[in-house]
């Protein structure tokens, strides 16, 4: 089983590279064969990555959250999975290159350096913790995709304002579709972060007894959740749209990245183990 898992770990970066190459050929050159192959290749990659995570979990008897490189693989999978859902939901396949390049690099680093830890703390074998981390990473993956669509929106908006009607203008979806795709990713991210927060609040008392509610990571997560809650409410109730809602989404993404890096590494207490 472990040899099989190692082989899949080698194949995955190759599949991700092949997928983004096909998406790039479809976007920049408009090759019909690439247009035909890109979605099936993406689905194949996501399915194989899912099996890789399941097999590792079963073989090593713990969720794939015991090291940075396991986390990187899980992040790569969540980004690819959320993008696949958005592609099928929106029926738009022209932005895959800009999204899938992220999981490719994450999985490449993971496959190169991943190794099994000899002694895994019982804490990290908790399935409830695995659900908490997975839902959080899925939420952050959706937020990341929302930010990428936001960046593409602003880039296209600038091109239109500057009357630059080149490849980006011709190949990207229009501003309305990009905004809708960003909003769809935001809704998914908000829902999954809500699950992560609820599961975390259920799991914390079982492990730490005296719950460290003052931990900076908790404040950061709640702040991110509130930013997106405000954005979703403003879009529905106050009819916010266009650049205003896009900028708010990208601000939430910046806070999320600060939380996952600076706060997680230097300021948080009980979140440092992953």
C-alpha positions as CSV (number, residue, x, y, z in Angstrom):
1,X,0.0,0.0,0.0
2,X,2.8,2.5,0.9
3,X,4.5,1.9,-2.4
4,X,1.3,2.5,-4.2
5,X,0.8,5.8,-2.2
6,X,4.3,6.9,-3.1
7,X,3.7,6.2,-6.8
8,X,0.5,8.3,-6.7
9,X,2.5,11.1,-4.9
10,X,4.9,11.1,-7.9
11,X,2.1,11.0,-10.5
12,X,0.0,13.9,-9.0
13,X,2.4,16.8,-9.8
14,X,2.7,15.4,-13.3
15,X,-1.1,15.3,-13.7
16,X,-1.5,18.8,-12.2
17,X,1.2,20.2,-14.6
18,X,-0.5,18.4,-17.6
19,X,-3.9,19.9,-16.6
20,X,-2.7,23.5,-16.3
21,X,-0.7,23.0,-19.6
22,X,-3.9,21.9,-21.4
23,X,-5.9,24.8,-19.8
24,X,-3.1,27.2,-20.9
25,X,-3.2,25.9,-24.5
26,X,-7.0,26.2,-24.5
27,X,-6.9,29.8,-23.1
28,X,-3.9,31.3,-25.0
29,X,-4.2,29.3,-28.3
30,X,-7.8,28.2,-28.5
31,X,-6.9,24.7,-29.5
32,X,-10.0,22.6,-29.7
33,X,-8.4,19.4,-28.5
34,X,-7.3,21.2,-25.4
35,X,-10.8,22.5,-24.9
36,X,-12.1,19.0,-25.1
37,X,-9.5,17.4,-22.8
38,X,-9.1,20.0,-20.0
39,X,-12.2,19.2,-17.9
40,X,-11.9,15.4,-18.0
41,X,-8.2,15.7,-17.1
42,X,-9.1,18.0,-14.2
43,X,-11.7,15.5,-12.9
44,X,-9.2,12.6,-13.2
45,X,-6.6,14.6,-11.3
46,X,-9.0,15.5,-8.5
47,X,-10.3,11.9,-8.2
48,X,-6.7,10.5,-8.0
49,X,-5.8,13.2,-5.4
50,X,-8.8,12.3,-3.3
51,X,-7.8,8.6,-3.4
52,X,-4.3,9.6,-2.4
53,X,-5.6,11.4,0.7
54,X,-7.9,8.5,1.6
55,X,-5.2,5.9,1.2
56,X,-2.8,7.9,3.3
57,X,-5.4,8.4,6.0
58,X,-6.1,4.7,6.1
59,X,-2.6,3.4,5.8
60,X,-1.0,5.8,8.4
61,X,-4.1,5.9,10.7
62,X,-4.4,9.6,10.9
63,X,-5.8,12.6,8.9
64,X,-3.2,14.1,6.6
65,X,-2.5,17.1,8.9
66,X,0.7,16.0,10.8
67,X,3.2,17.9,8.8
68,X,3.5,21.0,6.6
69,X,3.9,18.8,3.5
70,X,0.7,16.9,4.3
71,X,-1.1,20.2,4.8
72,X,0.2,21.5,1.4
73,X,-1.2,18.4,-0.4
74,X,-4.5,18.9,1.4
75,X,-4.6,22.6,0.4
76,X,-3.8,21.6,-3.2
77,X,-6.6,19.2,-3.2
78,X,-9.1,21.6,-1.7
79,X,-8.3,24.3,-4.2
80,X,-8.7,21.9,-7.1
81,X,-11.9,20.5,-5.7
82,X,-13.5,23.9,-5.1
83,X,-12.5,25.1,-8.5
84,X,-14.0,21.9,-10.1
85,X,-17.3,22.6,-8.3
86,X,-17.3,26.2,-9.5
87,X,-16.5,25.2,-13.1
88,X,-19.4,22.8,-13.2
89,X,-21.8,25.2,-11.4
90,X,-21.0,28.2,-13.6
91,X,-20.4,26.3,-16.8
92,X,-17.4,28.5,-17.4
93,X,-14.1,26.8,-18.2
94,X,-11.9,29.7,-19.2
95,X,-10.2,30.5,-15.9
96,X,-8.8,27.2,-14.9
97,X,-5.2,28.1,-15.8
98,X,-5.1,31.0,-13.3
99,X,-6.5,28.8,-10.5
100,X,-4.9,25.4,-11.0
101,X,-1.3,26.7,-11.1
102,X,-1.6,27.2,-7.3
103,X,-2.4,23.5,-6.4
104,X,0.3,22.4,-8.9
105,X,3.1,24.2,-7.0
106,X,1.7,23.1,-3.6
107,X,1.5,19.5,-4.6
108,X,4.9,19.6,-6.2
109,X,6.5,20.7,-3.0
110,X,4.5,18.2,-1.0
111,X,5.4,15.3,-3.2
112,X,9.1,16.2,-3.1
113,X,9.5,16.5,0.6
114,X,6.6,14.6,2.3
115,X,7.5,11.8,4.7
116,X,5.8,10.0,7.5
117,X,6.4,11.1,11.1
118,X,7.5,8.2,13.2
119,X,5.5,9.2,16.3
120,X,2.2,11.0,15.7
121,X,0.7,12.6,18.8
122,X,-2.8,11.2,19.7
123,X,-4.2,14.7,19.3
124,X,-3.5,14.6,15.5
125,X,-5.2,11.3,15.1
126,X,-8.6,12.8,15.9
127,X,-11.2,12.5,13.1
128,X,-13.0,15.5,14.5
129,X,-9.8,17.5,14.2
130,X,-9.5,16.2,10.7
131,X,-13.0,17.5,9.9
132,X,-12.2,20.8,11.5
133,X,-8.9,21.3,9.5
134,X,-10.4,20.0,6.2
135,X,-13.4,22.3,6.3
136,X,-11.2,25.2,7.3
137,X,-8.8,24.5,4.4
138,X,-11.8,24.1,2.0
139,X,-13.0,27.4,3.2
140,X,-9.6,29.1,2.7
141,X,-9.4,27.4,-0.8
142,X,-12.7,29.0,-1.8
143,X,-11.6,32.3,-0.4
144,X,-8.3,32.1,-2.5
145,X,-10.3,31.3,-5.6
146,X,-12.6,34.2,-4.9
147,X,-9.6,36.5,-4.7
148,X,-8.1,35.2,-8.0
149,X,-11.4,35.9,-9.7
150,X,-11.4,39.3,-8.0
151,X,-7.9,40.0,-9.4
152,X,-9.0,38.9,-12.9
153,X,-12.1,41.2,-12.5
154,X,-9.9,44.2,-11.6
155,X,-7.4,43.4,-14.4
156,X,-10.2,43.2,-17.0
157,X,-11.9,46.3,-15.6
158,X,-8.6,48.2,-16.0
159,X,-8.2,46.9,-19.6
160,X,-11.7,48.0,-20.5
161,X,-11.2,51.5,-18.9
162,X,-7.9,51.8,-20.8
163,X,-9.5,50.5,-24.0
164,X,-7.0,47.6,-24.2
165,X,-9.0,44.9,-26.0
166,X,-6.4,42.2,-26.3
167,X,-6.1,38.5,-25.4
168,X,-7.3,39.0,-21.8
169,X,-10.4,40.8,-22.9
170,X,-11.2,38.3,-25.6
171,X,-10.6,35.1,-23.5
172,X,-11.8,36.0,-20.0
173,X,-15.5,35.9,-19.1
174,X,-17.1,39.4,-18.8
175,X,-17.1,41.4,-15.6
176,X,-20.6,40.2,-14.6
177,X,-19.6,36.5,-14.9
178,X,-16.3,37.1,-13.0
179,X,-18.2,38.8,-10.2
180,X,-20.6,36.0,-10.0
181,X,-17.8,33.4,-9.9
182,X,-16.1,35.3,-7.2
183,X,-19.3,35.6,-5.3
184,X,-20.0,31.8,-5.6
185,X,-16.5,31.0,-4.2
186,X,-17.1,33.5,-1.4
187,X,-20.4,31.8,-0.4
188,X,-18.8,28.4,-0.4
189,X,-15.9,29.7,1.7
190,X,-18.2,31.4,4.2
191,X,-20.2,28.2,4.6
192,X,-17.2,26.0,5.1
193,X,-15.5,28.4,7.5
194,X,-18.7,28.4,9.5
195,X,-18.5,24.6,9.7
196,X,-14.9,24.8,10.7
197,X,-15.7,27.3,13.5
198,X,-18.6,25.2,14.9
199,X,-16.6,21.9,14.8
200,X,-13.6,23.7,16.4
201,X,-15.8,25.0,19.3
202,X,-17.1,21.4,19.8
203,X,-13.6,19.9,19.7
204,X,-11.7,22.5,21.8
205,X,-13.3,21.7,25.2
206,X,-12.6,18.0,24.7
207,X,-8.9,18.6,24.3
208,X,-7.8,21.7,26.2
209,X,-10.3,21.8,29.1
210,X,-9.8,25.5,29.7
211,X,-10.6,26.8,26.3
212,X,-8.0,29.4,25.1
213,X,-10.6,31.8,23.6
214,X,-8.0,34.6,23.7
215,X,-5.8,32.8,21.2
216,X,-5.0,35.2,18.3
217,X,-5.9,32.6,15.7
218,X,-9.4,32.4,17.0
219,X,-9.7,36.2,16.8
220,X,-8.3,36.1,13.2
221,X,-10.7,33.4,12.1
222,X,-13.7,35.3,13.6
223,X,-12.5,38.5,12.0
224,X,-12.4,36.8,8.6
225,X,-15.8,35.3,9.1
226,X,-17.2,38.7,10.0
227,X,-15.7,40.4,6.9
228,X,-17.3,37.9,4.6
229,X,-20.6,38.0,6.6
230,X,-20.6,41.8,6.1
231,X,-19.9,41.4,2.4
232,X,-22.6,38.8,1.8
233,X,-25.1,40.9,3.8
234,X,-24.2,44.1,1.9
235,X,-24.6,42.4,-1.5
236,X,-28.0,41.0,-0.6
237,X,-29.4,43.8,1.5
238,X,-27.6,47.0,0.3
239,X,-27.2,45.7,-3.3
240,X,-23.4,46.1,-3.3
241,X,-21.9,44.9,-6.5
242,X,-19.0,45.4,-8.9
243,X,-15.6,46.7,-7.7
244,X,-16.9,47.5,-4.2
245,X,-17.8,43.9,-3.3
246,X,-14.7,42.6,-5.2
247,X,-12.4,44.9,-3.1
248,X,-14.0,43.7,0.1
249,X,-13.5,40.1,-0.9
250,X,-9.8,40.7,-1.6
251,X,-9.4,42.5,1.7
252,X,-10.9,39.4,3.4
253,X,-8.4,37.2,1.5
254,X,-5.5,39.4,2.7
255,X,-6.6,39.0,6.3
256,X,-7.0,35.3,5.8
257,X,-3.4,35.0,4.5
258,X,-2.1,37.1,7.4
259,X,-4.0,34.7,9.8
260,X,-2.6,31.6,8.1
261,X,1.0,32.8,8.1
262,X,2.0,35.4,10.6
263,X,-0.6,34.6,13.3
264,X,-0.4,30.9,12.8
265,X,3.4,30.7,12.9
266,X,4.3,33.5,15.4
267,X,1.3,34.4,17.5
268,X,-1.0,31.4,18.0
269,X,-0.6,28.9,20.7
270,X,-2.6,25.7,20.2
271,X,-2.8,26.1,16.4
272,X,1.0,25.8,15.9
273,X,0.9,22.0,15.7
274,X,-0.4,22.3,12.1
